[in-house]
Amino acid sequence: MNRLKSFNEFKKYIVSLQPVDLEKFIYDLFVNTNQFTKVDLNPVINNRQIDIALTERGRGAISEPTIGAVEIKGYRSLISINVIEAFYGKLLDLQEVIPKIRLIVIATSGFTEAAIAKSLKLGIMLWGPKELHGLYSNNKISLVTNSLPERVVDDSTFIKVNAFKNALNGIGPGEKYWSKYQSLVVDILEFLLCPPLGAPEVEIADKDKRNRRDIVFENSAMNGYWKIIRDNYEGHCIVVDAKNYTKPLTKRPVLDISHYLKAYGCGLFLIIVSRRGYGPSGAHVAKEQWIRSQKMIVSLSDDDIIRMLDLKQEGLNPEDVIKEYISEFRMSL
């Protein structure tokens, strides 16, 4: 493998790996540090299989070596608190035979805020792409005190993310609150996507005044996923429609919104942000619009928006949620 020069190259590479290949790649990283007397792949300890076991060299004549258990998850979404709690059960089993064993959970996707808080209480070390890249770059690690770059928590981002989540939960669905919901969607998406997208314009009508678009972001990205959206889906502008519906999207609103999309206008890419996402008939219309007219209409629910906020908090790419949606949509055809 050629040496990966940047963090983005490294992250793209590890995300592309299949689970078995990812384990082997990380195993080789630990071997190459030359800090361990033993590195075992897929050992069994107290009837529990782990991905990698590490035995760190003792620090003195009478000091005991530190044992580390590594669990690896190549998930596409952030690791949740439930996963951390499940790993804690495994850690307790391991500690029955090795009381001072340390547990490291490595995830190529990163972790939710709740998972990070829980891991601190349980004494579980978490590594996302940045920490793993630190090992790749520096070939240095300690199981006692983590010598890799510490997770940087941006206080302002943390505050904004939580404020947006609270605001989203505080707005009830239904016509009564549609204006508040639309304004909140504008603010959240500007926080998540700008830059590289341009600042949002609100309530933009076409020349004939027949179609009024809720939100429009200019897309002039020169690289990254938004360039792919522009090149592959005529996403010269990212058109967004906010629907504060109490129920999942049905056929009629999706069909009506599809008229906003014109190859010679804003383009053929649109996002509908609604409380509960597509219903069966709405999803069917979106599929028809893609097959017949090459119009890509993405649906984002409240849960999707929260996932995007979590990614932002982790320093990762919120648009990965959109990327995942499109990938699953096209593979289903």
N, C-alpha and C positions, 0 to 999 in steps of 0.2 A: 504494500500500500504506500503510495506517495505521501510524504509528510503534509498534513493539512495545515495551511498557513494561518488561517483565521478561525475565530470562534464560530462564525456562521458556517464555514465549510465543515468544521468538526461536528456541529449540531446536525447539519443536513445529513452527514454521513451516518452518525449513530442512529438517527431516526429511521434511516433507510434499511437498517440491518434487521434480519429475521432474529427471533429470540435466541436461537442456538448460536448464531454468529455474533450477536451482541454479547452474550456470556463469554464466548471465547476471546473477543476483542478486549473486554474488561479484564479477563483473566491474564492476558498477555501484558496489560498495563501494570498489573500488580507484580508480575514476575520481573518485569524490566526495572522496577524500582530498586531491586537488590537489597531491600530492607527486611525481607522475610526469610526465615529459615525454611518455611514451608508454605506453599500455596496449592490448595487442593480444589479441584473442580468437581462440583456435585457430590460432596461427601455426605455421609449420614451420621448424625450425632443424636444420641438418645432417641432413635427411631424417627428423627426428623431430617429430611433431606434439605440441604441449603445449596445455594448456587456456588458460592466460593467460601472457603475457610482460609484465614490468614493467621500465621503464627509470626509475630513480630519478635525480632531479636531482643534479648534481655539487655537492660541498660547498666548492668553491673554484675559482679561475681555472684551475688546472692539474689538478685532481682529475678522475679518470675517473668517469663515471656507473656505478652499480651495476645489474647486470641480474639480474632474478629470474625464475625459471620456476615457475609454480604448477600443481600437479596436484590435481584435486578428485575425491573419492570419496564418493558418497552411499550408503555401505554400511549395512546394518542390523546388522551385527556388527562387532566391533572389527577394525581393520586389523592384520594379522599381520606377523611378521618377513619372511615370503616376499614380501609386497607391497613392503616397504621395500627389500629386496635387488633386486627387479626395477626399482624406480625408480632405484636407484644405477647400474644399467647404462645407463639413459637419461641420467642426469646425466653420466656419463663421455663419452657421445657428444656431448652439448651442450658440454662443456668443451673438446672438440677445436677448436671454432671460437670459443668465448667462455670462456677459461680461468677467469675469476673469477665465472662465473655462479653464483647461489645457487638452491637448489631448496627449495620449500615444498610440503609435502603437506598438504592440508586434507581432513579426514574428519568428516562429521557424526556418526559413531558413536564416534570416539575410537580409541585404539590400545592394543594389548596391551603388557604390561610389556617383553616381549622386543623388540617393535618400537621402543619408546622407547629402550631401551639401544643397539640397533643403529644407530638414526638419529644418536645422539650420536657414535658412532665414525665414521660416514660423513659427518658434517657436513651432514645433512639436517634442515631445520626442520620441525617437526610442529605443526599447529594442529588442535585439536578444537573442539567447540562453544563452549567458554569463550573461547578465543583469538579465534575469529571474532566472537563477541559483543563482545569488546573493540574490534575494528576497527569494528564497526557502531556502537558507542556513542561512541567517541572520534575516529573518522576520522583515526587516526594510526598510522603504521607506519614501521619502518626495516628495510631489508634487511641492514644491517650489524650493528646491535645491536637485538634484538627489543624494541620499546617496549611491546608488548602485555603484559597481566598474565601473569606467569610461571606455569607449571604448578606448582601447589602439591602437593607429595608429602607425604602424611600418613604419618609414619614408623610410627606404631602400626598403621595400616591395612595398610601394606606388610608389616609383620612378621606380622600375623594372616593375611593372604591367603596368604602363602607357607607359613606353618605349617599352614594348612588343606589346601593343595594337597599338601604332603608327607605329612600324615596320611592323606589320601584315597588317595594312591599306596601308602602303607605298609600298608593293610588289605587282605588278600587276600579275594577273593570266596568265598562258600560259607557253609554253616551254622555252621561253627566260629567265624566272626568276626561273626555277625549282630548280637550285642549291641554290640560296639565300633562297628560300622557305623551302627547306629541312633543311638547316642549322638553320633557325629560329625555325622550328618545334622541332629540337633537343634541342635547348636552352630553349624553352618554356616548353617542357615536363620535362626536367631535373629540371627546377625551380619548376614545379608543383608537381612532383612525387618522387623526390629523396631528402632524404629518404622518405619512406621505400624501394623503388626500388633502385637497384644498378645503378651506373653511366652508361650512355648510350654508347654502342659501335655502330659504324657507318660503313655501307657498309660491312656487314658480309656475306660471302658466305658459302654455305655448301661444303662438301668434294668434290663433283663432279663438283663444280663451276657452277652448273646449275641454282641455285637460289641465288640471292643476296638480302639480307634483308637490307632495308634502315637503320633501327634503331632497336637495341635490348637492353632491360633492363632486367637484371637478377632479378627474383622475389623470394627472400628467406624470405619474410615477415612471421613472426611467429604469427601475429594476425592482426585483422582488415580486411578491404575489400579485400586487395590484397591476403591475405591467402585464402579467399573464392574463388577468381579467380583461384588460383593455385589448390585448392582442387576440385572445381566443374567443371572447364573448362580446366584442364591440362595446366594452365598458368605458367609453370615453368620459362619461359621467356616471357616478353611482347614484341611481335614483332610489330613494327610500320612501316607503309609505307606512305610516304608523296606524295600526288598527287596535283600538282599546275594546275589543270584543270580549264578551263573556264566554263565548263558545269558540271552538276551533274554526278556522277559515273554511268557508264553503265555496262552491263553484262560482257564484255570481261576483263577489268582490275580487277574486283572482282574475277572472275574465275581464272585468272592468279596468283593473289596474294594468293589464297587459297592453291596453291601448296607449299607454304612456310611452311605450318602447318603439323607437324608430331608428333604423340604422343610419339614416341621414340626420337624425337629431341627437338626442343624448346618448343613444346607443341601445343595446339589447340586453342590458343587465339591470336587474331590479331586486331590491331586498324589501320584503314585507316583514315588519316587526309587529308581532301581535302577541297577546298574552299567552295563548295556548298553541300557536303554530297551526299547521295544516290539519284539517279534517280529511277524510278519505276523498270526498268530491273535490276539495281544493287541491289536494296533491295530484289528482288525476288531471285536472285542468293544467296545472303547472307542467306536467309531463307532456301533455298534448302541445302546449305552446313551444316547448323545446323541440319536439320532434317535427312539428309542422312549420314553425317560423324561426327556429333557432333563438328563441327568447328564453334567457335563463332567469327564472324567478325564484329567488332563495327565500325561504321562510325561517325567521328567527323568533323563538318563543322567549318568555321570561327566563327560563332555565338556560337557554343559549346565551342570552345577554349576561347572565351571572357568570357563566363559564368564561366569557370574554373578559369580564372584569377581573376574574381570578388570574387569567393569563397575564393581563396587564400588571397586576400586583406582583407576579413572579418575574417580571422583566421579559416575558415571552411575547409571542405574536398573537394578538387577539383575533386576527383574521384567520388563524388556523381553524377556528370553529367553522367559518365559511368554507374554507378549503375542504374540511372533512365532509361537510354537507354535500358539496358538489361532487366530491369523489364517490360518496355512497350513492348519490342520486344517479350518476351516470353508470356506475357498476350494476345498478338495479335494472337498467334498461335491456 
